[in-house]
Amino acid sequence: MILKDIKWKDLKLKDKVWSKIKEEPGVYRIRHADHEIGRANGTDDEGILHIGMSKNLRRRVREFYKAATTKKGSHSAGLKYSNYGFGKKFPISSLTCEYVYTSKARDHEKELHAKYIKTYLDHPPLDGQI
């Protein structure tokens, strides 16, 4: 899969939305589609808050949602969202989860991060360690 050929599926991030996602490997992005995000080298018009991958997308998106809404769990981006007040600017009800199934999830996640960093000279706001 070449990045420009990715056909993202998207769902509004809300309770139980992950049940629509298969238990398959893939990459995902958490976005605030209606909000630009200022970065070190310009503005991210897509509003990408997090880029991730998983061997089981359903479980990973569920983990993000749980951490983001309860401040409990193991998803570092979800915990960063809830613990540092991202919900004030980007309410959970306004977030979208975009995802694509791929057996090369780790490679594609690295490509997506490299493209983001090259473009904006920065990581998506929820990426990285707490």
Number of C-alpha atoms within 10 A of each C-alpha: 9 7 11 6 7 12 11 14 12 16 16 17 21 16 13 10 15 21 12 9 19 13 16 16 20 23 27 26 23 26 23 24 17 13 15 13 17 12 16 12 12 12 13 18 13 13 22 24 23 21 24 22 24 21 18 16 23 19 17 20 27 21 20 21 27 19 22 23 18 12 16 16 15 13 19 18 25 27 23 20 27 21 17 11 11 17 16 10 10 18 12 20 12 16 21 21 23 19 23 19 23 17 14 14 19 17 12 21 20 15 14 18 18 14 13 17 16 12 16 16 14 15 20 22 17 20 17 11 7 10
